[in-house]
C-alpha cells in the first residue's frame, strides 16, 4: 500500500492559510521533507524559497527580512522573492561575481480563497518530454461556488503518519460507525447498506450528488433534504459539498506531507450561512473532536505498522483507497514517461455496509 519513497511532484499542495503570512514577515515550514521559507513582501506578494543559504548552508530564516529581500545572518548575502542573489557584501571594490550562480530555489505559489498553495516541482530536467521543474501545468484547487470568497472556519491537525495512511483513513467509508460514534454525528449503532455512484474527475474521482438519507445534527442545520457530493483529487484534496434548497456548505480537506512520518490535515469550511463565524467557538470543539478520532486511530495503526505487516484492501468498501493508489501510481508513471495522465477510475456503483 503506502510507498514511503514516493511523494508526488509537479503538483500543487496546500501550504498554509494566507492570513498567517503578514506583509513584511516570514515563516518557516517543512513540506515533503524540504525546508521552505515563506514570506510576504510589503506590497502583499507571497513567495517561498528554500530555507538554506547556498554559501554555508545556514537557514535564511536565521537572518533578516526587510520586506523586499532576505539577508543571511552569517555573511549578509541577500536574496529577493524570486530566489535571486542580489548582493554579496564581502566583495571588495572592483571584485565581481556572476550572482546568478548563487540562486536559491524558489517555489511557485497560488493564493486564492484565503489559501496559499505551493507547486512542488521535481528535480528532473526536461529530458524526453518530462515536465519542466517550476512550470506548473495544473491549476491549484478551488472550492466551486465560492470564487472570490475566503473560508469561515479552519482546523489544522498533525497526523503522525505517512501521507498515504492519512488519505486512506480519511476517505474510508466503513470506519464511521466505529470511530465517529457520537450523539451529534452517528449515534445509531446499526449498519445499513450504502449505495453510491462514482465517476472519474480531474486527477481523481467524484461521488455523485445524492440525497442524504441519514442526517446528522450538523447537516440538519443547513435546511431540509440535504444533497451531498464529494470529490477527491491528487495529491490529497477532498471537497465535500452539502446543498439544500436554501444553503450550501463546502468542506475543503487538504492532506500535505511534512515529511515521511508527519502529515498535516487542514479542514476549511465555506458556506452561505452567515452565522457560522459567530458559532465558531461552539462548533470548533466538535470539529476537532471528529478529526482527533481519526488521528487517534492513525496513532494506534502506527503500533502495528512497526512490524511491517501485509495490508489488505477489499471491494467495495476499500475501492476508493484502491483508486487512490492507482491514481498515484499513474501520475508518477506519466511524469516519468513524459506523457499525459490517464485516469484509471471508471464510472461505477459501489456498495458497502456502514
N, C-alpha and C positions, 0 to 999 in steps of 0.2 A: 504493500500500500504506500506508505509515506516514503519518499526518497529525499533524505536529508541533504543530498548533494545538489539538489535542484531547486533553485529559486528562478522563477520565470523572469526573463529580461525583455527589453524592448516593449515595455507595457507600463501603464500608469498604476501607481499605488497611492493609497491615501496617506498623506503625510501628517497633517495636523490641522486643527481649526484655525482659520485665518485670524481670528481675534487674539490668538496667543502671540502673534508676531506684530509688535508695535513698531511704528516708524522710528528709525534710529537705533533699533535694538536687534540683538541676535539671540539665537538659542541653538543648542546642540542636540542632535538626535541620531541614534544609530539605527539604520534601516538596512535590511538584508546584510547585516554584518559590516556595513560601511559607516564610518563617522562622517556626519554631514553637518555643516554649519549653515543654518537658515538665518536669513536676515531680511530686514525691510528698510529700504533707503528712505531718506527724508521726504522724497516725492511719492512714497507709498508703494513702490515696486518691490515685490517679494523676490528673493533669489536664494539659491542654495549652491554651495561649493564644498568640496572635500575639506574636512577639518584637519588638514595636515599641511604644514608649510613644506614646500619641496626643497628647502635649503637644508634644514637639520631635523625635520620631522616633528617639530614642536606644534601642538594643536593651535590653529589660528584663533580658536576661541579663547586662548590664554592671552591674546593681545588686546587691541583696542579697535573699536569701530566708530568712525566719525559721522556716520550716516550716509557715506558715499564709498569709502574704502575701508578694508580691514588691514591693520598693521600688525605683523607678527611681534609678539612680545620678546623674542630673543634678539633679533637684529634689525627689527623695524621694516622688513620687506613689506611692501604694500600691494594689495590685490583689490581689483574692483569687483562689481557684482557679476561680471562675466567670467571671473577667474583669471583675468589677465594681470600679469605683474606690471605695476605702474611705476615702481621706484625701488632701488636698492641703495639705501643711504650710505653704505660703506664705500661706494665707488668714489674715488678721488677725481678731481677736476681733470678732464682730458681722457679719463678711462671710460670705456663704453662696452656694453654687452648687448646681445640680442635678447631683450626681455621676453620675447615670445618663447624662449627655451624654458621658461620657468612658470608656465601657465599652470594653474590649479584646475582640476576637473570641476566643471560646472554641470548642474542638473537642470533640465527644462522643468518649469513649474507651470501649473494651470490653476487659476483661482476663480472659483465660481460657487455660488450658493453658500457662502460662508466657509468654504473648504479650500485647502491647498493640496493639490495632487502633485506627485513627483514622478517623472518619467525615468525609470531605471534602465538605462541602455546597457547593452552588452559591451564587452571589451573587444569583441571580434571586429575585424576590418570588413570592408565591403567586398570580400572575395566571393566569387561565384554567385553574385546577386544577393548576398546576405544583407540584412538590414544595416544601414549606416548608423553607428553609435551617435546618439544625441539628436537624431532626426525622428521625432515621433510620428508614426503613421496612423496611430489610433487616437481618438479623442478621449479626454478624461471623462469619466462617467458623470451624468447629471440625473437629478430626480425629475422625471417628466411631470409637467404641470406646475412646477414651482420655479421656472426660469426667472432669474432676477430676484428671487427670494432667498432668505437665509433660514437656517434651522431655528426651531423654537426651543428645543431641548437637546442635550447631548450627554452621553455617558461614555467614559473611556475605561477600559479594564485590560490588565495584563494577564494573558494566559501562559502558564509556564510549560509550553509545548511547541513542537514544530508546527508550522502553518497548516499542514495537511490535516492534523488531528483537530485543530480548531475549526477548520472549514467543514470537515465531515461531521463533527459533533454538532455544529450549529444548524446544518441543513438536514440532519437526521429526523425524519418524521415519526419514528416509532418510540422515541425516548420520552416524549412529552408526558404521558400519563404516569411515568415513574419518577422522572426528575423534576417536573414542574407541577406537582400536585399541590394545590392551594385553593382556598375558597374564592380568591379573586381571579384565578386563572383556570384551573382544572380540578374541581373537587370531585367530579364523578369518577369512581374507580372502575366502572365498566368500560370494556373496549367495544368499539364498533368499527365496521368496515368503512374505510376511506377510499373513494374512487376519484382520481384526479387525472385530468388530461394535460399533457405536456407537449411543447413544441420547441424546436431549436430556435435560438435567438442569437444575436451577435456575440460570439465568443462565450456562449453559454446556453441556457435553456430557460423557458418560462412556463410556470404553472398557469394554465388558462384561468381567466376570470370566472369565478363561480360564487354562488351564494353560500354564505357561511351558515351552515345549519346549526352547529353547536356554538352559541355565542358565549364569550367570556364577559366578565363585568366591564372591562375597559372598552371592548368593542361595542357594547350596548350604549355607551355614552355618545357614540357618533350618530346614532339615529337608527331607524328601522331598516330591516332587510339588508345588512351589510354584504357587499360583494368583495372578494379578495382576489388579487393577482400577485404572484411572487416571481421575480426574475432573478437569475443568478448569472454572473459573468466573471471570467478570469480577470485578475488573479484571485480575488476573494471579495466580490462585491454583491451584496444581496439587497434588492429593493422590493419591499412589500407595500402594496397599495390597498387600503381598505376604503371603499366608497359606498356611501349611502345616498339617498335622494337629496340630502342637504349638506353633507360634509365629505371631505377627503382627508385621510391621514396616511402619510407615506413614511415608512421607516427605512432609512438607509443604514445598513450594517456593512462596515468595511473591516477586512482582516489583513493586517500588514505584518510581515515578519520583521522583528527587530534583529534577530539572529536565529541560529538553528534551534535554540532552546526557549525562545520567548517570542510571543506573538501578541500584537496589540489589537484589541477588538474595540471598535468605535461604533456606537449606535446613535444615530441622529434622527430627530423627528421633524417632519414638515407637515403642516396642517392648515386647513381653512378655519379651524376652531380658534377664536380669539382668546379663549380663556386658558389655553394650555400654559403659557408663560406664568400666569397667575397661580396655577396649581402645581407648578414645577416642584416646589418644596415638598408637596404631598406625594406627587407621582414618582419623583426621583427614587425614593427608597424602594418602591415596588420594582422599578426597572433594574436597580442594582441587585435586588434580591433574585430576580429572574436570571440575570446574567451570572450571578455568583453560583447559582445552582448548576449552570453549565460548566463554569470554571471548576467548581469542586469535583465534578465528575472527571474532568480532564486531569486534575491533580491525582485522583485515585488511579486513573488509567496509566499514569507515568510509573506507578509501582509495578504493574505487570509488564510494561514495555521494557523495563530494565533487563528482562530475561530474554528479549528478542524473540517473542513468540510469533508464530504464523497467524495472521489475522484473516478474517473471512468476511465476504460481502455476499448477501443473498438477494434474490429477486423477491418481491418488487420493492420492499421497504428500503433496501440499500442501493437501488438503481441510481438515485441521484448522486450518491457517493461514487458509484462506478463511472458515471458520466464525468464527474469532476476529474478523476484520474485519467480518463480517456481524453478529455479536453486539454488537460495539462500536457500530456504526452504528445498530442497532435500539435499543439502550439510550439513545443520545443523542437519537434521534428521539422515543422515548416520553417522555423527560424534557421535551423541547421542546414536545411537543403535550399534555402533561399526561394521558397515558393509560397503561394497563397495558402492561408489556413483553410482547412476543410472541416466543417463542424461534423463530428461523429454522431451527434444526437439526432435521432429520428422521432417524428411525432408519434406518440403512443399514449395509452391509458395505463396507469399504474394503480394497483390495489394493495392495501395493507390494513392491518388491524391497529387501531390507536385509540 
